[in-house]
Amino acid sequence: MRRTLLVGLSVFATLTLNFALAGAVSANGHPVHAMKVHDVKAAHHRGGGTLLASHGGAIERAPVVFIVFWGAQWSTGFSTGGHTSADAQAYVQGFFNGVGGSTWANSTTQYCQNVPSGTTSCAQVSGAVYVTNPSGQLRGTWVDTSSLPSKLGTSSIAGEALKAVAHFGYDANADYMVFTPSGHSTSGFGTQFCAWHSSTSSSSGPVSFSNMPYQPDAGGACGMNFVNPTTGYFDGFSIVGGHEYAETVTDPFPSSGWVDGSGAENGDKCAWISSGCSRFGATRPAAA
């Protein structure tokens, strides 16, 4: 797909159904891009008719995902709503095992780097380097049984992301996704946001990471049963996880990549819209 990066339905309807609140907090001095909770009274996409544009920064050319399930609870096991933590882990891993090479993720391949700030069409720039969509993007999963702090903050998640780098190895194209167990999340989860992504620094280079609270704790505010009305207990994990994946690929160091004039990233362009947008965000992507 090598066309102008149009807005709304024509650009990113095939990705996710979430709404972001950009720049609300910072992680170790790095900007955070946070997803706002679902509000049925304001179910509209963000950014209106404004185009996404490169801000001159990098994209993740060959995306990779590393998942950390942080906390002993993931090892000892817990249950919510009649579903076990093992069920949640299997769902998350199943989703990300299907992302790479899928038609679902192909919409990210229209984005690029090595272009001037303000670029809205990669096809217009000679030497543009595009996002690719290889298979097998989930490169590792780790249950870190170390204790969670009594109060999780942005620095806690950033620190765990750096532990993940030490565990898995450094990859500049990676999203190190930190999943916390039920009852343990950063302040504001479920009332202000569903998840967020940011970056931090390491001795090897900049690190992109995502904060992924236990989505069912927020119920419908973060996507439970949004796509599958009777069987969608874990819908939020794929809606929110897919959102963070896609936005990290195209804007790994917020907001230096692809962002519109209102601060919205690509996933924000189809925010909690249940008609006229693909609902594929909460299903497992089919292989291309």
ZADREN-532687 format. One record per residue (C-alpha): residue in one letter; x, y, z. Coordinates in Angstrom, 3 decimals, padded with zeros to 6 digits. Layout:
<nodes>
node rest=a | u=X | v=Y | w=Z $
...
</nodes>
This chain:
<nodes>
node rest=m | u=000.000 | v=000.000 | w=000.000 $
node rest=r | u=001.863 | v=003.065 | w=-001.234 $
node rest=r | u=-000.742 | v=005.816 | w=-001.188 $
node rest=t | u=-001.347 | v=009.016 | w=000.743 $
node rest=l | u=-001.936 | v=008.242 | w=004.390 $
node rest=l | u=-005.626 | v=009.094 | w=004.464 $
node rest=v | u=-007.597 | v=009.457 | w=007.650 $
node rest=g | u=-010.230 | v=007.441 | w=009.471 $
node rest=l | u=-011.872 | v=004.527 | w=007.736 $
node rest=s | u=-009.699 | v=004.514 | w=004.618 $
node rest=v | u=-006.404 | v=004.339 | w=006.471 $
node rest=f | u=-006.625 | v=002.373 | w=009.626 $
node rest=a | u=-010.023 | v=000.793 | w=009.883 $
node rest=t | u=-008.391 | v=-002.623 | w=009.732 $
node rest=l | u=-006.382 | v=-002.127 | w=012.882 $
node rest=t | u=-008.013 | v=-001.253 | w=016.194 $
node rest=l | u=-010.955 | v=000.460 | w=017.794 $
node rest=n | u=-009.373 | v=002.592 | w=020.464 $
node rest=f | u=-008.997 | v=006.220 | w=021.392 $
node rest=a | u=-005.770 | v=007.783 | w=022.666 $
node rest=l | u=-004.966 | v=010.640 | w=024.942 $
node rest=a | u=-001.484 | v=011.730 | w=023.883 $
node rest=g | u=001.218 | v=013.149 | w=026.089 $
node rest=a | u=-000.684 | v=012.795 | w=029.378 $
node rest=v | u=002.276 | v=011.611 | w=031.428 $
node rest=s | u=005.921 | v=010.754 | w=030.915 $
node rest=a | u=008.055 | v=007.717 | w=031.590 $
node rest=n | u=011.532 | v=008.665 | w=032.735 $
node rest=g | u=011.184 | v=011.918 | w=030.843 $
node rest=h | u=009.954 | v=010.248 | w=027.651 $
node rest=p | u=006.464 | v=011.105 | w=026.319 $
node rest=v | u=003.668 | v=008.597 | w=026.853 $
node rest=h | u=000.799 | v=008.013 | w=024.416 $
node rest=a | u=-002.177 | v=006.675 | w=026.355 $
node rest=m | u=-005.434 | v=005.130 | w=025.158 $
node rest=k | u=-008.599 | v=006.653 | w=026.563 $
node rest=v | u=-011.289 | v=004.333 | w=027.925 $
node rest=h | u=-014.384 | v=003.593 | w=025.893 $
node rest=d | u=-017.105 | v=006.182 | w=026.390 $
node rest=v | u=-020.379 | v=005.146 | w=024.790 $
node rest=k | u=-021.520 | v=008.796 | w=024.866 $
node rest=a | u=-018.537 | v=009.887 | w=022.819 $
node rest=a | u=-017.909 | v=006.966 | w=020.470 $
node rest=h | u=-016.164 | v=008.773 | w=017.667 $
node rest=h | u=-012.773 | v=008.634 | w=016.037 $
node rest=r | u=-010.131 | v=011.146 | w=016.909 $
node rest=g | u=-008.411 | v=013.538 | w=014.561 $
node rest=g | u=-011.351 | v=014.203 | w=012.256 $
node rest=g | u=-010.206 | v=015.071 | w=008.772 $
node rest=t | u=-006.556 | v=015.727 | w=009.570 $
node rest=l | u=-003.822 | v=013.708 | w=007.915 $
node rest=l | u=-001.217 | v=011.664 | w=009.704 $
node rest=a | u=002.242 | v=013.009 | w=008.967 $
node rest=s | u=005.750 | v=011.888 | w=009.721 $
node rest=h | u=007.542 | v=013.979 | w=012.293 $
node rest=g | u=010.870 | v=012.827 | w=010.882 $
node rest=g | u=011.445 | v=010.028 | w=013.372 $
node rest=a | u=011.928 | v=006.300 | w=013.074 $
node rest=i | u=009.411 | v=003.534 | w=012.486 $
node rest=e | u=009.907 | v=-000.134 | w=013.365 $
node rest=r | u=010.940 | v=-001.449 | w=009.970 $
node rest=a | u=010.831 | v=-005.139 | w=010.938 $
node rest=p | u=008.456 | v=-005.280 | w=013.928 $
node rest=v | u=009.119 | v=-007.654 | w=016.805 $
node rest=v | u=007.096 | v=-008.277 | w=019.966 $
node rest=f | u=008.394 | v=-009.523 | w=023.317 $
node rest=i | u=005.829 | v=-010.229 | w=026.046 $
node rest=v | u=006.534 | v=-010.067 | w=029.765 $
node rest=f | u=003.929 | v=-011.333 | w=032.219 $
node rest=w | u=005.182 | v=-009.531 | w=035.309 $
node rest=g | u=004.379 | v=-010.791 | w=038.794 $
node rest=a | u=004.331 | v=-014.111 | w=040.647 $
node rest=q | u=000.547 | v=-014.195 | w=040.212 $
node rest=w | u=001.011 | v=-015.202 | w=036.576 $
node rest=s | u=002.948 | v=-018.255 | w=037.766 $
node rest=t | u=000.834 | v=-019.291 | w=040.758 $
node rest=g | u=-002.376 | v=-018.597 | w=038.880 $
node rest=f | u=-005.517 | v=-016.543 | w=039.488 $
node rest=s | u=-009.068 | v=-016.429 | w=038.183 $
node rest=t | u=-011.452 | v=-013.627 | w=037.202 $
node rest=g | u=-014.949 | v=-013.920 | w=035.788 $
node rest=g | u=-014.669 | v=-017.680 | w=035.559 $
node rest=h | u=-011.500 | v=-017.453 | w=033.444 $
node rest=t | u=-007.992 | v=-018.339 | w=034.572 $
node rest=s | u=-004.779 | v=-016.414 | w=034.180 $
node rest=a | u=-003.564 | v=-019.262 | w=031.969 $
node rest=d | u=-006.543 | v=-018.590 | w=029.687 $
node rest=a | u=-005.552 | v=-014.927 | w=029.494 $
node rest=q | u=-001.945 | v=-015.776 | w=028.684 $
node rest=a | u=-002.985 | v=-018.209 | w=025.968 $
node rest=y | u=-005.312 | v=-015.601 | w=024.448 $
node rest=v | u=-002.640 | v=-012.894 | w=024.381 $
node rest=q | u=000.003 | v=-015.210 | w=022.925 $
node rest=g | u=-002.441 | v=-016.585 | w=020.378 $
node rest=f | u=-003.260 | v=-013.093 | w=019.166 $
node rest=f | u=000.341 | v=-011.991 | w=018.762 $
node rest=n | u=001.359 | v=-015.301 | w=017.192 $
node rest=g | u=-001.076 | v=-014.458 | w=014.403 $
node rest=v | u=-000.138 | v=-010.829 | w=013.829 $
node rest=g | u=003.027 | v=-011.207 | w=011.748 $
node rest=g | u=002.371 | v=-011.664 | w=008.041 $
node rest=s | u=-001.376 | v=-011.134 | w=008.457 $
node rest=t | u=-003.523 | v=-008.968 | w=006.219 $
node rest=w | u=-004.568 | v=-007.225 | w=009.443 $
node rest=a | u=-001.059 | v=-005.883 | w=009.959 $
node rest=n | u=-000.499 | v=-005.012 | w=006.297 $
node rest=s | u=-001.997 | v=-001.560 | w=006.858 $
node rest=t | u=001.152 | v=-000.575 | w=008.756 $
node rest=t | u=003.279 | v=-001.145 | w=005.660 $
node rest=q | u=002.248 | v=002.181 | w=004.114 $
node rest=y | u=004.277 | v=004.023 | w=006.800 $
node rest=c | u=007.946 | v=004.852 | w=006.429 $
node rest=q | u=011.022 | v=006.645 | w=007.730 $
node rest=n | u=013.861 | v=008.599 | w=006.104 $
node rest=v | u=011.381 | v=011.265 | w=005.043 $
node rest=p | u=011.150 | v=014.958 | w=005.966 $
node rest=s | u=008.941 | v=016.073 | w=008.829 $
node rest=g | u=005.490 | v=016.886 | w=007.493 $
node rest=t | u=005.450 | v=014.113 | w=004.897 $
node rest=t | u=001.953 | v=012.663 | w=004.406 $
node rest=s | u=002.711 | v=010.318 | w=001.512 $
node rest=c | u=005.730 | v=008.025 | w=001.538 $
node rest=a | u=005.296 | v=007.416 | w=-002.194 $
node rest=q | u=006.268 | v=011.019 | w=-002.848 $
node rest=v | u=009.710 | v=010.668 | w=-001.245 $
node rest=s | u=012.616 | v=008.941 | w=-002.935 $
node rest=g | u=014.518 | v=006.717 | w=-000.514 $
node rest=a | u=011.634 | v=006.213 | w=001.905 $
node rest=v | u=012.092 | v=003.065 | w=004.013 $
node rest=y | u=008.818 | v=001.273 | w=004.751 $
node rest=v | u=007.499 | v=-000.845 | w=007.601 $
node rest=t | u=007.508 | v=-004.531 | w=006.689 $
node rest=n | u=005.185 | v=-007.262 | w=007.912 $
node rest=p | u=007.213 | v=-010.457 | w=008.421 $
node rest=s | u=005.730 | v=-013.587 | w=009.920 $
node rest=g | u=006.702 | v=-014.758 | w=013.395 $
node rest=q | u=006.780 | v=-011.339 | w=015.059 $
node rest=l | u=006.172 | v=-012.718 | w=018.552 $
node rest=r | u=009.757 | v=-013.545 | w=019.420 $
node rest=g | u=009.493 | v=-014.459 | w=023.081 $
node rest=t | u=007.347 | v=-014.696 | w=026.218 $
node rest=w | u=008.614 | v=-014.537 | w=029.780 $
node rest=v | u=006.915 | v=-014.871 | w=033.162 $
node rest=d | u=008.935 | v=-012.652 | w=035.483 $
node rest=t | u=007.986 | v=-013.777 | w=038.995 $
node rest=s | u=009.711 | v=-010.877 | w=040.729 $
node rest=s | u=007.505 | v=-008.900 | w=043.097 $
node rest=l | u=005.436 | v=-005.997 | w=041.887 $
node rest=p | u=005.826 | v=-002.698 | w=043.734 $
node rest=s | u=002.951 | v=-001.738 | w=046.011 $
node rest=k | u=002.219 | v=001.184 | w=043.736 $
node rest=l | u=002.975 | v=000.833 | w=040.061 $
node rest=g | u=004.087 | v=003.936 | w=038.202 $
node rest=t | u=005.417 | v=004.811 | w=034.787 $
node rest=s | u=008.978 | v=004.358 | w=036.005 $
node rest=s | u=008.099 | v=000.868 | w=037.279 $
node rest=i | u=006.904 | v=-000.203 | w=033.826 $
node rest=a | u=009.928 | v=001.381 | w=032.161 $
node rest=g | u=012.198 | v=-000.485 | w=034.577 $
node rest=e | u=010.507 | v=-003.784 | w=033.817 $
node rest=a | u=010.903 | v=-003.113 | w=030.096 $
node rest=l | u=014.638 | v=-002.754 | w=030.664 $
node rest=k | u=014.635 | v=-006.073 | w=032.531 $
node rest=a | u=012.947 | v=-007.561 | w=029.487 $
node rest=v | u=015.724 | v=-006.181 | w=027.297 $
node rest=a | u=018.257 | v=-007.881 | w=029.551 $
node rest=h | u=016.283 | v=-011.133 | w=029.389 $
node rest=f | u=015.462 | v=-011.266 | w=025.673 $
node rest=g | u=018.224 | v=-009.123 | w=024.222 $
node rest=y | u=018.045 | v=-005.724 | w=022.593 $
node rest=d | u=016.125 | v=-005.146 | w=019.376 $
node rest=a | u=015.555 | v=-001.621 | w=018.092 $
node rest=n | u=012.430 | v=-002.850 | w=016.252 $
node rest=a | u=010.825 | v=-004.407 | w=019.318 $
node rest=d | u=007.840 | v=-003.527 | w=021.435 $
node rest=y | u=008.564 | v=-004.883 | w=024.910 $
node rest=m | u=005.025 | v=-005.380 | w=026.239 $
node rest=v | u=004.599 | v=-005.519 | w=030.018 $
node rest=f | u=001.426 | v=-007.312 | w=031.158 $
node rest=t | u=000.519 | v=-006.941 | w=034.837 $
node rest=p | u=-001.874 | v=-009.274 | w=036.702 $
node rest=s | u=-005.405 | v=-008.611 | w=037.886 $
node rest=g | u=-005.591 | v=-005.972 | w=040.596 $
node rest=h | u=-002.216 | v=-004.452 | w=039.761 $
node rest=s | u=-002.098 | v=-001.523 | w=037.376 $
node rest=t | u=-000.797 | v=001.997 | w=037.059 $
node rest=s | u=-003.071 | v=004.736 | w=038.370 $
node rest=g | u=-005.900 | v=005.764 | w=036.054 $
node rest=f | u=-006.401 | v=002.401 | w=034.406 $
node rest=g | u=-010.042 | v=001.733 | w=033.608 $
node rest=t | u=-011.139 | v=005.282 | w=034.374 $
node rest=q | u=-008.807 | v=007.353 | w=032.208 $
node rest=f | u=-006.953 | v=004.920 | w=029.955 $
node rest=c | u=-006.707 | v=001.280 | w=028.931 $
node rest=a | u=-002.970 | v=001.125 | w=028.131 $
node rest=w | u=-000.124 | v=003.273 | w=026.928 $
node rest=h | u=003.163 | v=003.062 | w=025.099 $
node rest=s | u=006.357 | v=005.011 | w=025.556 $
node rest=s | u=010.112 | v=004.627 | w=025.344 $
node rest=t | u=013.134 | v=004.705 | w=027.599 $
node rest=s | u=016.904 | v=004.623 | w=027.233 $
node rest=s | u=019.285 | v=001.714 | w=027.578 $
node rest=s | u=022.999 | v=001.258 | w=027.054 $
node rest=s | u=022.199 | v=-000.429 | w=023.752 $
node rest=g | u=019.853 | v=002.267 | w=022.453 $
node rest=p | u=016.286 | v=003.533 | w=022.797 $
node rest=v | u=013.677 | v=000.992 | w=023.942 $
node rest=s | u=010.003 | v=001.029 | w=022.963 $
node rest=f | u=007.584 | v=-000.550 | w=025.422 $
node rest=s | u=003.906 | v=-000.837 | w=026.286 $
node rest=n | u=002.083 | v=-000.862 | w=029.602 $
node rest=m | u=-000.649 | v=-003.530 | w=029.421 $
node rest=p | u=-002.842 | v=-003.774 | w=032.543 $
node rest=y | u=-005.215 | v=-006.714 | w=033.009 $
node rest=q | u=-007.938 | v=-005.506 | w=030.636 $
node rest=p | u=-010.892 | v=-007.505 | w=032.070 $
node rest=d | u=-010.505 | v=-005.549 | w=035.334 $
node rest=a | u=-011.921 | v=-002.535 | w=033.452 $
node rest=g | u=-014.872 | v=-004.418 | w=031.973 $
node rest=g | u=-016.572 | v=-002.678 | w=029.078 $
node rest=a | u=-014.502 | v=000.472 | w=029.597 $
node rest=c | u=-011.583 | v=-001.330 | w=027.944 $
node rest=g | u=-013.358 | v=-003.554 | w=025.462 $
node rest=m | u=-014.855 | v=-006.545 | w=027.243 $
node rest=n | u=-017.515 | v=-008.070 | w=024.945 $
node rest=f | u=-017.120 | v=-005.177 | w=022.502 $
node rest=v | u=-016.644 | v=-007.422 | w=019.477 $
node rest=n | u=-018.062 | v=-010.720 | w=020.719 $
node rest=p | u=-021.086 | v=-009.784 | w=022.864 $
node rest=t | u=-021.458 | v=-013.086 | w=024.691 $
node rest=t | u=-017.994 | v=-014.642 | w=024.465 $
node rest=g | u=-015.705 | v=-011.610 | w=024.439 $
node rest=y | u=-014.363 | v=-011.651 | w=027.977 $
node rest=f | u=-010.836 | v=-011.136 | w=026.647 $
node rest=d | u=-011.741 | v=-008.863 | w=023.696 $
node rest=g | u=-009.967 | v=-005.974 | w=025.401 $
node rest=f | u=-006.629 | v=-007.751 | w=025.272 $
node rest=s | u=-006.628 | v=-007.960 | w=021.489 $
node rest=i | u=-008.273 | v=-004.565 | w=020.892 $
node rest=v | u=-005.894 | v=-002.784 | w=023.262 $
node rest=g | u=-002.879 | v=-004.965 | w=022.513 $
node rest=g | u=-003.398 | v=-004.538 | w=018.771 $
node rest=h | u=-003.677 | v=-000.794 | w=019.237 $
node rest=e | u=-000.404 | v=-000.574 | w=021.154 $
node rest=y | u=001.352 | v=-002.832 | w=018.654 $
node rest=a | u=000.280 | v=-000.750 | w=015.647 $
node rest=e | u=001.068 | v=002.590 | w=017.223 $
node rest=t | u=004.462 | v=001.425 | w=018.440 $
node rest=v | u=005.328 | v=000.204 | w=014.933 $
node rest=t | u=004.557 | v=003.610 | w=013.410 $
node rest=d | u=005.491 | v=005.905 | w=016.312 $
node rest=p | u=007.873 | v=003.987 | w=018.582 $
node rest=f | u=009.150 | v=007.132 | w=020.319 $
node rest=p | u=006.053 | v=009.301 | w=020.793 $
node rest=s | u=005.488 | v=011.642 | w=019.052 $
node rest=s | u=008.443 | v=011.550 | w=016.656 $
node rest=g | u=006.851 | v=009.223 | w=014.114 $
node rest=w | u=003.428 | v=009.329 | w=012.454 $
node rest=v | u=001.060 | v=011.652 | w=014.304 $
node rest=d | u=-001.649 | v=014.053 | w=013.177 $
node rest=g | u=-002.122 | v=017.669 | w=014.192 $
node rest=s | u=-004.241 | v=016.741 | w=017.208 $
node rest=g | u=-001.647 | v=014.322 | w=018.557 $
node rest=a | u=-003.475 | v=011.196 | w=017.363 $
node rest=e | u=-001.559 | v=008.168 | w=016.132 $
node rest=n | u=-002.789 | v=005.654 | w=013.549 $
node rest=g | u=-004.868 | v=003.527 | w=015.935 $
node rest=d | u=-006.793 | v=006.561 | w=017.132 $
node rest=k | u=-008.349 | v=007.063 | w=013.724 $
node rest=c | u=-010.949 | v=004.364 | w=014.332 $
node rest=a | u=-011.801 | v=004.888 | w=017.972 $
node rest=w | u=-014.515 | v=002.683 | w=019.450 $
node rest=i | u=-016.540 | v=002.720 | w=016.234 $
node rest=s | u=-018.715 | v=-000.367 | w=015.935 $
node rest=s | u=-020.051 | v=000.286 | w=012.434 $
node rest=g | u=-018.135 | v=001.353 | w=009.365 $
node rest=c | u=-014.848 | v=000.160 | w=010.841 $
node rest=s | u=-013.356 | v=-003.301 | w=010.849 $
node rest=r | u=-013.875 | v=-005.129 | w=014.135 $
node rest=f | u=-010.900 | v=-007.351 | w=013.450 $
node rest=g | u=-008.991 | v=-005.857 | w=016.376 $
node rest=a | u=-010.486 | v=-008.402 | w=018.768 $
node rest=t | u=-010.099 | v=-011.494 | w=016.638 $
node rest=r | u=-006.997 | v=-013.442 | w=015.894 $
node rest=p | u=-005.515 | v=-012.224 | w=012.594 $
node rest=a | u=-005.625 | v=-014.745 | w=009.775 $
node rest=a | u=-002.434 | v=-015.451 | w=007.891 $
node rest=a | u=-002.029 | v=-013.390 | w=004.740 $
</nodes>
